[in-house]
Amino acid sequence: MSRRLFIDGAWVEPAGGAYEVIDPANEEIVGWAPEASPEQVRSACAAAREAFGPWSRTAPEERAAILSRAADVIAGHLEPYTELARAETGATTVTARRMQVGVAAARFRRYARVEPAEWPIVPQINEAGPMGRAGVMGALAVRQPVGVVTCVTSYNNPWANTAGKVAPALAMGNTVVVKPAPQDPLSVYRMAEALETAGVPRGVVNVVSGRSAGVGEAAVESADVDMVSFTGSTAVGQRIAEVCGRSMKRQLMELGGKGAAVVFDDADLASAVAGIGTTFSFYSGQICTAPTRVLAQRGVYDRLVERLAAYAGRLKVGDPRERDTVVGPLISAAHRDRVESYVELGRKEGAVVVAGGERPALDTGFHVAPTLLADCTNDMRVAREEIFGPVVVVVPFEDEDEGVALANDSDYGLVDYVWSGDVARAFRVARRLRAGGVGVNTVGRNMEAPFGGFKRSGVGRDVGSYALHAYSEVQAIVWPG
């Protein structure tokens, strides 16, 4: 079924044929993905519109039961789904199992938990006037589904990212049209199969893929679509936002990042190095939350650079199927070339390459060695632009105010980090950072905490209960008490 689209509850032959999906680790064909036509995308949107009325009126408990069954199906196919995710994305087997397929199952299970969709407002006493007699006005705030949601998902995590959109959207009573990233859409079709097996009604979930820009454009522009949820680059997000603005479509945008890791002199260096080092190992740096821009206080700068370089040098780069591989490939040859061009740009800008910087001597795969660029300044392009690879830049600073100023001197504001032995200072600095999230002495996440960005890193918040708000409209109902 990999060669077919999923539209209105049926597996449909694609008008544009099929294209190869390539394993970035060995450059072999994983499978064939369907290429939809714009007309087929519009049909998917129309099917979602037709299904919206009945689905939105379905009892929340019934919707939750379907999500729960989908979670069971995904968990029951953990190993084959893991193998597919590894082959499509180049993630290591452990990452594919735990952070992709495992997280997807957990997200469906999370939104199978029914939460109240209405809450009372404190009554208001009104004086007599033009609006009527004196009285007490009661009110109720009610979450209503937005309608049809186009979900445009990212290539770095087709399981968890897609589940993070589809599950809360369905839980709220929306219907969805999913447009997966062209590099690795096969996993998303497996998710559609899981939902079909779980009993999702026809038209509620639709999946359309393609390499042509026209596929995504049709899914965003359709008059049947009420909201677009997008994860990807800021440049593409801006174009989508322009289209949404013309028809006032709702938006949820999780865009780029250039996470600052502010490391003070009193920091636990082992913790800081391990946290920053996830940029090298976690999806090979292809993640918007990575602490890619290290701001090191002068007293710890040399030791931190030395330890980060040693850490990067110890990581095995290679086949993600091998148990001891830590750093897998990038998603494509084109992206590898882009990341390597940034390393060369860093050299030209005056940065010192203290680790990596060369292509690993491997026969196949789109690999880049973990690379550390030291002696950077915050005005260098390598310190300002999202590289999206296993590349970390280090910038020195003198005192707290300068560290905060450098961290905030960025177009992005998704997730920043602070390492300090002085917890009071760490939290004080965290509140001064212009970022949607701040990790204090950790790169860990709380999966109920709101997630989203300041500035050009996005619009809106999701995760936990915040995702239910993101995929809903709030309606006020008022009556005389």
C-alpha positions in Angstrom: 0.0 0.0 0.0 3.0 2.3 0.1 2.3 3.3 -3.5 -1.3 4.5 -2.7 -2.8 7.6 -1.2 -5.3 7.4 1.7 -8.3 9.5 0.7 -11.9 9.3 2.1 -11.2 5.9 3.7 -9.9 4.3 0.6 -6.4 3.5 -0.8 -6.2 5.5 -4.1 -3.9 5.1 -7.0 -1.8 8.4 -7.3 -2.2 10.4 -10.4 1.4 11.3 -10.5 2.8 7.8 -10.1 5.3 6.9 -7.4 8.9 8.0 -6.5 11.7 6.4 -4.7 12.3 6.8 -0.9 16.0 6.5 -0.2 17.7 5.1 2.9 20.2 7.9 3.8 22.5 5.4 5.5 23.1 3.0 2.5 21.5 5.0 -0.4 19.3 2.0 -1.3 15.6 2.2 -2.1 13.4 1.7 1.0 10.1 1.8 -1.0 8.0 3.8 -3.3 5.8 6.8 -2.2 2.7 8.0 -4.1 2.8 11.3 -5.9 -0.6 13.0 -5.6 -2.0 15.5 -8.0 -3.4 18.9 -6.8 -6.9 17.6 -7.8 -6.4 14.5 -5.5 -5.3 16.8 -2.7 -8.4 18.9 -3.1 -10.5 15.7 -3.1 -8.9 14.8 0.3 -9.8 18.2 1.7 -13.3 17.9 0.4 -13.6 14.4 2.0 -12.4 15.9 5.3 -15.0 18.6 5.1 -17.7 16.1 4.5 -16.6 14.0 7.4 -16.2 16.9 9.8 -19.9 17.3 10.8 -20.5 13.8 11.9 -17.1 13.4 13.5 -17.3 16.7 15.5 -20.6 15.5 16.9 -19.2 12.1 17.9 -18.9 11.7 21.7 -15.4 12.5 23.0 -15.3 9.1 24.6 -15.8 7.4 21.3 -13.1 9.5 19.6 -10.8 8.6 22.5 -11.5 4.9 22.1 -10.3 5.1 18.5 -7.1 6.9 19.5 -6.5 4.3 22.2 -6.9 1.5 19.7 -4.6 3.2 17.3 -1.9 3.4 20.0 -2.3 -0.3 20.6 -1.9 -1.1 16.9 1.3 1.1 16.7 2.7 -0.5 19.9 1.9 -3.9 18.5 3.9 -3.2 15.4 6.8 -1.6 17.2 9.6 -3.5 15.5 8.6 -3.3 11.8 7.6 0.3 12.3 11.0 1.0 13.9 12.8 -0.6 11.0 10.9 1.5 8.5 11.5 4.7 10.5 15.2 3.9 10.7 15.4 3.2 7.0 13.5 6.3 6.0 15.1 8.8 8.3 18.6 7.4 9.1 17.9 7.6 12.8 19.7 5.0 15.0 17.6 2.0 15.9 17.3 3.1 19.5 16.1 6.6 18.5 13.7 5.2 15.9 12.2 2.8 18.5 11.9 5.1 21.5 11.7 8.7 20.2 9.8 8.1 17.0 7.5 5.0 17.1 7.4 4.9 20.9 6.5 8.6 21.2 3.9 8.3 18.5 2.1 5.5 20.5 2.4 7.5 23.7 0.9 10.6 22.0 -2.1 8.7 20.7 -2.6 7.3 24.2 -2.2 10.7 25.8 -5.1 12.2 23.7 -7.2 9.2 24.4 -7.7 10.8 27.8 -10.9 12.8 27.7 -10.6 16.3 29.2 -13.3 18.8 29.9 -14.1 21.0 26.9 -16.0 23.7 28.9 -15.5 25.7 32.0 -17.6 28.2 33.9 -16.8 32.0 34.0 -17.3 34.0 37.2 -20.8 35.5 37.1 -20.9 39.3 36.4 -23.4 41.8 38.0 -24.6 44.3 35.4 -26.2 47.6 36.1 -29.3 48.7 34.3 -28.6 50.5 31.0 -28.9 50.5 27.2 -28.2 46.7 27.1 -31.1 45.9 29.4 -32.2 45.6 33.0 -29.9 45.0 35.9 -29.0 41.4 36.5 -26.5 38.7 36.9 -25.0 37.3 33.8 -23.7 33.8 33.8 -21.2 32.5 31.2 -19.5 29.4 30.0 -16.4 29.0 27.8 -16.6 26.1 25.5 -13.9 24.6 23.3 -15.2 23.8 19.8 -13.2 22.1 17.0 -11.7 24.3 14.3 -12.8 22.2 11.4 -10.5 20.7 8.7 -6.9 20.8 9.6 -4.0 20.4 7.1 -1.0 18.9 8.9 2.3 19.5 7.1 4.9 17.4 8.9 8.7 17.4 9.2 11.1 14.8 7.8 13.2 14.5 11.0 10.5 12.6 12.9 7.6 11.4 10.8 6.1 9.3 13.6 6.2 11.6 16.6 5.6 14.8 14.8 2.6 13.5 12.8 1.1 11.9 15.9 1.6 15.2 17.8 -0.7 16.9 15.3 -3.2 14.2 14.4 -4.0 12.9 17.8 -5.0 16.2 19.5 -6.7 17.4 16.4 -8.9 14.3 16.2 -9.5 14.3 20.0 -11.0 17.8 19.6 -13.3 16.6 16.8 -11.4 18.0 13.8 -10.7 16.1 10.6 -7.3 16.1 9.0 -5.4 16.1 5.8 -1.8 15.1 6.4 0.9 16.1 3.9 4.1 14.3 5.0 7.6 15.4 4.2 8.6 14.0 0.8 11.7 12.4 2.1 10.1 9.9 4.4 6.3 9.6 4.0 6.0 5.8 4.2 5.8 5.8 8.0 2.9 8.2 7.9 1.0 5.8 5.7 1.6 3.1 8.2 0.0 5.5 10.8 -3.0 5.9 8.5 -3.3 2.1 8.4 -3.2 2.0 12.2 -6.0 4.5 12.4 -8.0 2.6 9.8 -7.6 -0.6 11.8 -8.6 1.3 14.9 -11.9 2.2 13.2 -11.6 5.8 12.3 -14.5 6.8 10.0 -13.9 7.5 6.3 -12.8 11.0 5.5 -11.7 11.8 9.1 -8.0 11.1 8.3 -6.5 11.6 4.8 -2.8 11.3 3.7 -1.5 12.8 0.5 2.2 12.9 -0.4 4.4 14.2 -3.2 7.6 15.9 -4.1 5.9 18.6 -6.1 5.4 21.9 -4.3 1.9 21.8 -5.8 0.8 19.1 -3.4 1.5 21.1 -0.3 0.1 24.3 -1.9 -3.2 22.6 -2.7 -3.4 21.3 0.9 -2.9 24.7 2.4 -4.9 26.8 -0.1 -8.0 24.6 -0.2 -11.2 26.5 0.7 -12.3 23.4 2.7 -9.4 23.8 5.1 -9.9 25.9 8.3 -6.4 25.5 9.9 -2.8 24.7 8.9 -0.5 23.0 11.4 3.1 23.1 10.1 6.5 22.0 11.3 9.5 23.0 9.2 11.7 25.8 8.2 10.9 29.5 8.9 11.1 30.3 5.2 8.4 27.8 4.3 6.3 28.8 7.3 6.3 32.4 6.2 4.9 31.4 2.8 2.2 29.3 4.4 1.3 32.1 6.8 0.9 34.4 3.8 -1.6 32.0 2.2 -3.4 31.5 5.5 -3.7 35.2 6.1 -5.6 35.8 2.9 -8.5 33.6 4.1 -8.0 34.0 7.8 -7.1 30.3 8.3 -5.9 29.4 11.8 -2.3 28.6 12.1 0.0 26.5 14.4 3.6 27.0 13.3 6.7 25.2 14.8 9.6 26.7 12.8 13.3 27.0 13.0 15.6 27.3 16.0 19.1 28.3 16.9 19.1 27.3 20.6 21.5 29.2 22.8 23.1 27.2 25.6 24.4 29.8 28.2 27.1 28.1 30.3 28.3 29.9 33.3 31.7 29.5 35.1 30.1 27.5 37.9 28.3 25.1 35.7 28.5 21.3 36.0 30.6 20.8 32.9 29.8 17.1 32.6 26.1 17.9 32.5 26.6 20.8 30.0 28.7 18.7 27.7 26.3 15.8 27.7 23.4 18.1 27.0 25.1 20.1 24.3 26.4 16.9 22.8 22.9 15.8 21.9 23.2 18.1 18.9 25.7 15.6 17.5 23.9 12.5 18.3 20.1 13.2 18.4 18.9 12.9 14.7 22.4 14.0 13.8 21.5 17.6 14.8 18.4 17.6 12.5 16.2 19.0 15.3 15.1 22.5 15.9 15.4 22.3 19.7 19.2 21.5 19.6 21.5 23.6 21.7 23.6 24.5 18.6 24.9 27.9 19.8 27.0 27.7 23.0 27.6 30.9 24.9 30.4 30.1 27.3 31.6 32.4 30.1 35.3 33.2 29.9 36.3 31.4 33.0 35.0 28.1 31.6 35.4 28.7 27.9 38.7 26.8 27.3 37.7 23.8 29.4 34.3 23.6 27.8 35.7 23.7 24.2 38.3 21.0 25.1 35.6 18.7 26.6 33.1 19.2 23.8 35.8 18.4 21.2 36.8 15.3 23.1 33.1 14.3 23.4 32.5 14.8 19.6 35.7 12.8 18.8 34.5 9.8 20.7 31.1 9.4 18.9 30.9 6.7 16.3 29.6 7.8 13.0 28.1 5.2 10.7 25.4 2.7 10.0 22.5 3.4 12.3 21.6 -0.3 12.4 24.8 -1.1 14.3 24.3 -1.0 18.0 27.3 1.2 18.8 26.5 3.8 16.2 25.7 7.2 17.8 25.7 9.5 14.8 23.7 8.4 11.8 23.4 10.1 8.4 21.7 13.3 7.3 18.4 13.0 5.4 19.9 13.5 1.9 23.0 14.2 -0.1 21.7 17.7 -0.8 21.3 18.4 2.9 24.8 17.0 3.6 26.2 19.4 1.1 24.4 22.3 2.7 25.7 21.4 6.2 29.2 21.0 4.8 29.0 24.4 3.1 28.2 26.0 6.5 31.3 24.4 8.0 33.4 25.8 5.2 31.7 29.2 5.7 32.6 29.1 9.4 36.3 28.6 8.4 36.1 31.6 6.1 34.4 33.7 8.8 37.3 33.0 11.2 35.9 30.2 13.3 38.4 27.5 14.4 37.4 23.9 13.6 38.4 22.0 16.8 36.5 18.8 16.0 35.2 17.2 12.8 35.0 19.4 9.8 35.7 16.5 7.4 33.5 14.0 5.7 33.8 10.6 7.4 35.5 7.9 5.3 32.4 5.7 4.7 31.5 4.0 1.5 27.8 5.0 1.5 25.5 7.3 3.3 25.1 11.0 3.8 27.2 11.4 6.8 28.8 14.5 8.4 31.2 14.2 11.3 30.3 15.9 14.6 31.8 19.3 14.2 32.7 22.0 16.8 33.5 25.6 15.7 35.2 27.6 18.4 36.2 31.3 18.7 33.0 32.4 17.0 31.3 35.7 17.3 27.5 36.2 17.4 27.5 38.1 14.1 28.9 35.1 12.1 26.3 33.4 9.8 27.2 30.0 11.4 26.1 31.5 14.7 22.9 33.1 13.4 21.5 30.7 10.8 20.0 27.3 11.4 22.4 24.7 10.1 20.3 21.6 11.0 23.2 19.2 11.4 25.7 18.0 13.9 27.5 21.3 14.1 28.0 23.4 17.3 29.4 26.9 17.5 30.9 28.4 20.7 30.9 32.1 21.5 32.6 33.5 24.6 31.0 36.1 27.0 32.1 38.0 30.1 29.1 38.5 32.5 25.5 37.6 32.9 24.1 40.7 31.1 26.3 40.0 28.1 25.4 36.3 28.0 21.6 37.2 28.1 22.1 39.9 25.4 24.0 37.4 23.1 21.4 34.7 23.6 18.6 37.1 22.7 20.4 38.5 19.7 18.8 36.0 17.4 16.0 35.9 14.9 14.9 32.6 16.6 13.5 31.9 20.0 12.4 28.3 20.3 14.3 26.6 23.1 17.3 28.0 25.0 19.3 26.4 27.9 21.1 27.6 31.0 23.8 25.8 32.9 24.8 27.2 36.3 25.4 25.8 39.8 23.6 28.9 41.1 20.0 27.8 40.7 18.6 31.2 41.6 20.7 32.8 38.8 19.8 30.0 36.3 16.0 30.7 36.8 16.6 34.5 36.8 18.4 34.2 33.5 15.8 31.8 32.1 13.1 34.4 32.6 15.2 37.0 30.7 15.6 34.8 27.6 13.3 35.4 24.7 12.5 31.8 23.9 9.4 29.7 24.1 11.1 27.2 26.4 14.2 27.2 28.6 16.0 24.1 30.0 17.7 24.7 33.3 20.7 22.4 33.6 19.0 19.9 31.3 17.9 19.3 27.7 15.0 17.1 28.9 11.4 17.9 28.2 8.2 17.8 30.2 5.7 16.5 27.8 2.8 18.4 29.4 4.6 21.8 29.2 3.6 24.2 26.3 5.9 24.0 23.3 6.4 26.7 20.7 8.6 29.6 19.8 9.1 33.4 20.1 10.0 35.5 17.2 10.6 33.6 13.9 10.5 30.3 15.7 6.8 30.0 15.3 3.2 30.9 16.2 1.1 29.1 18.9 1.7 26.4 21.5 1.0 22.7 21.5 1.8 19.5 23.6 -0.3 18.3 26.5 -3.5 20.2 27.1 -2.1 23.2 25.1 -2.5 21.1 22.0 -6.2 20.7 22.6 -6.4 24.5 22.9 -4.4 24.9 19.7 -6.8 22.7 17.7 -9.9 24.4 19.0 -11.9 27.6 18.9 -13.2 29.0 22.2 -16.9 29.9 22.2 -18.6 32.0 24.9 -22.1 31.2 25.9 -23.8 33.9 28.1 -27.2 33.8 29.8 -29.1 35.8 32.5 -28.7 34.3 36.0 
